[in-house]
Amino acid sequence: MGVELKAGKRSASPFRFDNVGSFLRPEKLKEARASFAVGDISADELKRVEDECIIDLIGKQKDVGLQVITDGEFRRSWWHLDFMWGLNGVSKETVGKGYVFHDEETRPETARLTGRISGENHPFVDHFTFIQQYAEEGVIARQTLPAPAQFLAELQRPENISATEEFYTDINVLVKDIAKAYQTVIQDLYAAGCRSLQLDDCTWGMIVDPNYWNARQDTETVEGIGELYLSVNNLSIENAPEDLTVTTHVCRGNYHSTWASSGGYDPIANILFEKENVSAYYLEYDTDRAGDFAPLSHVGEEKSVVLGLFSSKTGELEDKETIKTRIKEAAQYVDLDRLCISPQCGFASTEEGNILTEEQQWEKLRLIKEVADEVWN
C-alpha cells in the first residue's frame, strides 16, 4: 500500500497505546456491591472496598504501561446511567424492558426527569479526586462521562418522553439545560485537576444502523438527529478550559460481550468528524460492523484518531501483522502521526463485564502496547 509505518511517540493524550476506560470488576468488588444492595454492609464499607480495588487497578494500569489511569468505572453499575443519576433533577427508574443487544437484554433501568436539570455537586467529581492523587510524572488521570447526546437520547426514550416533556416543552431549552449541567460538572472536574476528559457516545453508532430507522414512525433523518446530537455535545464543551483535552469514544454497544448496532461511519462522517469540537476520536474498528476507514478522510488535520482495532469482548488475541496492515490502511486517510490504538471499547461497560478473564484483559493490553511500540518507535 506504499505507507511506511514510521512515526514517533506522543507526549500528550491520546497516547499511542491507550484504553477506553472500564475494567472487569474483581470478585471482591462484586460481592461488596451485592452485599450493599441488600443492606448487609454500609456505604462507607462499600467505599473502602472500592478504594482498595481501585488502588490495585491503578497499579496494574501503570505496570502494563498505560500513560492514563482511570478508576475502571468501579464505582458505577453502568457506563452512562450512574452519571445521569448524579445530576440534579434526575431519578433512577425501572422500566418494562432493558436495552436490546444482539443476544441479550440488559437490566431494565433508565434515567428519568423529576425536575429541571443542573450539575452542581456531582459525585463523579469526588471519584476523580480520588484517582488524581495517583497521577505522577508521565501518567495522567482521565475522567470518562457519557456524552451529552447520550443523556438527551435517554430522556427521549418512549418510556421517558412524557416525564421529559413535563419539564421541557421546548427541545432547545432542554439542550441548553443539559449543556449547562455538563459545563458545571466539567468546570468542577477541572478544578479537581482533570486535564483529560472522554465523552462516551453510542448515539452515532445507533443512528447509522438501518434497524434504528426501521423502528421509527416519524420523518426524522440521519442529518437532522445528527445535527441535534452535535449541537448538545458542542454546546456542553464550548467553555472548556484550553488545556483540558476533550475526546470522544464512539461505540455500537458493549454488554456482556454482545453488541447493539451495526453500520459504517459514512452517513455521519461530515457531521461527527468535521464539526464535533473534540481533539480526538476513539473509534470502534474491531469488526466489519463499523465499516471501512474511508470516512476518516473527514477528520480534520488538527484532530487525532484512536483506532479500536482490538476487541474487548473476547480474550482471543489479535494477530499483530494483521493489525499493522489495518493501521497502514487507516493511514491512507489520517496521517500515521495522528493515529493511536486501543481496544474498541472498555472491558466492562456495565458491572456484568465482558466474557473474558482478568488475565486475558491484561494480556490484551500488553499486546496493544507491543504493537504500538513497534509501529511508533
Disulfide bonds with the S-S distance in Angstrom:
none
